[in-house]
Each structure stands twice: as C-alpha cells, then as structure tokens.
Amino acid sequence: MPSTLTRLAILVLALAAAGVATPRAQAPAARVTAITGATLIDGTGGAPVPDAVVVVTGDRITAAGPRASVPVPAGATIVDAAGQFIVPGFIDTNVHLSLYGGVNDRYETLVRYNGRQPEIVLEAAQLQLKHGVTTVRDSYGVLPALVATRDRINRGDAVGARILAAGNIVGWGGPYSVSFSLIREAGLTLFQEQMNDQITQGAGEDLLDMTPDELRTAINAYLDKGPDFVKFGGTAHFARPSFIGFSPEAQRVMVEEAHKRGKKAETHSTTPDGLRLSVEAGIDGIQHPEMLGPRELPAALIRQIVERQIACNMLVNTITGDAWAKHLKDREAAQKKLADDAAKAAANGTARAKTSAERRKEAADTGEEMELRRRNARALIAAGAVVTVGTDNYWAAAAELARAPKVETQDHGIGTILAIEGLVELGMTPLQALVAGTKNGAFAAGRSADLGTIERGKIADLLVLGADPLADIRNIRAIRTLMAGGRVVDRGRLPEVRVLSRP
C-alpha cells in the first residue's frame, strides 16, 4: 500500500495536471488601500469631486469617485484624507538625469564622476520623485546608465521616478561636437572623444550623411539598444544660424521606424522652417517649441501643431517666476546703458549706424529672445495646443568644484514644480496647469492607458496634498502622501544616496 506521503504527492500532481492551484502555488492577495474623504482632482480636467474615495489594489486604481458611489472594500487599509486633495503624480517630459558634458567646472565634474553614472541617474530620479514627479522622460543622456536604472526601478529593485529614455539626440555628435556645443573634433582629449561615443551610441553626426535606406538600418540598430522614444536634431542645437539637420525624407524615415516599434518620435528644431519640416514628417512631440531664436511662431505653424495634436513640451521654468523677474531687471539695466551710450555718442558727434553684429548683441543684452519665447508659449496655450512641462532639469557641477551654486530653476524635482506653477503665469488656470503636468505628459509619452489621471485601471501614481491647488497652484508643494505604483513613498529618505546633490 502506498504511504501517506506518496498518496499526498500523487494528489498534488493530479491537481496540477487538472489546472487546480495548490495552496503553495497561490499568489498572495494584493494589498488594498482606500483613500477617503479628500477632494479628488483626477487630472482629466473635469470638476473636482468632494468627499471622494480612491481604491488602490496592488499597483492599480480599481475605483475612484464620490463616496456615495464608491464603496470601501472590506479589509482595506483606510487612509483618512478628509480636508485634503488628491491629484495624479506629475510627469516631466524633458529631463537629463545623467551627467553628459559641459566645460570648466562641469567638465571637471564629468571626469571625476563619470564612473558613477548609474548612481547619479538614480539620485536624480529620486529627487524628481521626492517632489511628486512620478514619471520622467530623459531626452538626452547616457543611454546604458539610463536603461539600466530604468529597468531597476521597473523591477522594483530601486525607488525612483519612472524613467523613459531617449539616449542621444539622433544626428548630434555628443557633448563635445560642433552640432551640440560648437566644439570642433580636432584637439579633443581622449576622454572627450570617448564621452561623445558614450552618448551617441552609434547615432551621431554620421547619420546626417546617410541615404534614407542607410538611415533606416541605422535607426533600427539604435532602437535595438533600448531607448523608449526617439528624439532627433531637426536643426542644430543652439547655433545661430541654426542649420537644418535632416532632409524631409530622412525625418520621415526616423518617424516611421519609431512608430513601427510603437515608440514616439520628437524633434529639437529651433527655426520656423526647420520645425515645419519636422511637423510635416509626422512627429509626435516638440521639445521647447517656444524656442525659435529671434523669431515668432508663424500662425500657420501653430495651427498645424494644434490640428495634429503634437505634444508641446515647454521649457516654462526658464521664462516664468524668478527667471522672468531677473530678465525684467536685467532688461531695464541694459536699456538704460544703451540709452546712456546713445546720448554720449550724440553729444560728442560719434553717433553712427550700428553693425548687424552690434544689433544682435543689443538684442541679447536686452533679452529679446526671452520675450519672444514667452510670446510663443502664450500663443500655443491660447490656441489650445497639447502643452506639457519639459524642464531640461540637469546636473550642474559638483559642489566641491563649483564657484557658485546653480539656481534652482532647473534642479531635479523643484524645476518641474516651478514649471507647473509657471503655466498659470502664462495664462492657464490652475486646473489646466495640473492637466498639463499630468494627463498631457502621459499623452506625450504614449502612456495614456496607464498614467496621467486617477481613473479605474490606471497605475496608482498619486499625491495627497494638504491644501487646494486650484485655489493656489503653489499648493502642489504641500505633499502629505506620495504613492508611486501603489506604494507609499517615504519622501524623507530620498535621495537614499547623495552623490552630487546637497541637502
């Protein structure tokens, strides 16, 4: 006769063959949390819902709405948020989490800390999360470090803002190149040449010389390395004149190949005609569309952008708030100096027509480009464009190598908050600014099915605020509870390891 253990083993095997789960095979029940009593601002742009209930099961929102229609599940952990406000986690569509270049003290920092890129990327992602930014799109940086850290966070092995990474700006040659920083290749150090290769990953300036068929092969080889989206240089970086990079056909090739892989394609184009070519190539997004040097956005181009629902990832934090106040002060001083110089020239008989170079310098001294950027941003907002915040948050020099601290405008985390607040300064209502910083960011990332709003089925990225952001947008800083992927985050522990940041 078979023994008791033998009979038990036979029974387990029979149950498994029949598709019946044994007690050891059953997954643990997902944790259930119910946040009750708060006013829900769900990110869709709809009216706030007072005395709401949001139910989170595992990492997903399973119910959200007024208490009268959303029951609290039996056994749920209840978070009493009466008198508080629930909003989605924020999304920044243009950050730089890794170290990627620079001169002087930033170059010294890169040399000293390049070996710690994964730690630095994680530190930046944690600083973003600390401020309630639960998802970021890194639009230029060291792809291997970004992908490795992205995957660690996605697996749950590390805490940080969800990362979507582009790696190189396709067609640019890395931080020490003509296309990126007006630095000629001749005379570079070995480290600088290696750093260019570390950034470009085979998708640098050589692609500008390729036929469309060659480019199709090259862009697919780059996509095989794991970027989440493609950003290409429709024009040069910041050079004036800003020459067009890729032909219209080449741009269409990159957009098509990205779309075949289910990925978004976006441009950096800083002239009206360069931007028009990228729009007509079928791009999904524009990084800092308000930045067109000395030019205003043409009305016809704005209409195209709005009609095609192209995401406008605006660098709002550098044209509002303290940055705008500084501009006004500097402009006043520059205008006074110009007036004084003109009066002296008239008095001593040396007045003459200014050269074109002198006129460009005067425009730079008085901040004419800042004025144009702000007008372009307002025009896009007024036209109903899909606006997101894309802050260019980046690392400055390490504290021990810097002569002066970097202003916080583009610090990781707080730079994103300043941008959302700045949208109100540019004409949005607080509710519209919240939509731009949440729902629109998810749209730009191609993640609307999972992110950006507090609705059933979405990933549970949300903030509980202690004050009403619709009464004052600055109340987005009043975070009481932060949840990312259904887990409450201890903000006080972030960043867990400081490499470049200081308390």
Buried (B, 14 or more C-beta within 10 A) or exposed (E): EEEEEEEEEEEBEEEEEEEEEEEEEEEEEEBBBBBBBBBBBBBBBEEBBEEBBBBBBBBBBBBBBEBEEBEBBEEBEBBEBEEBBBBBBBBBBBBBBBBBBBEEBBBBBBBBBBEBBBBBBBBBBBBBBBBBBBBBBBBBBBBBBBBBBBEBBEEEEBBBBBBBBBBBBBBBBBBBBBBBBEBEBEEBEEBBEBBBEBBBBEBBBEBBEBEBEBBBEBBEEBBEBBBBBBBBBBBBBEBEEBEBBBBEEBBBBBBBBBBEBEBBBBBBBBBBEBBBBBBEBBBBBBBBBBBBBEBBBBEEBBEBBBEEEBBBBBBBBBBBBEBBEBBEEBBEEBBEEEEEEEEEEEEEEEEEEEEEEEEBEBBEBBBBBBBBBBBBBBBBBEBEBBBBBBBBBBBBBBEEBBEEEBEBBBBBBBBBBBBBBBBBBBEBEBBBBBBBBBBBBBBBBBBBEBBBBBBEEBBBBBBBBBBBBBEEBBBBBBBBBBBBBBBBBEBEEBBEEEBBBEE
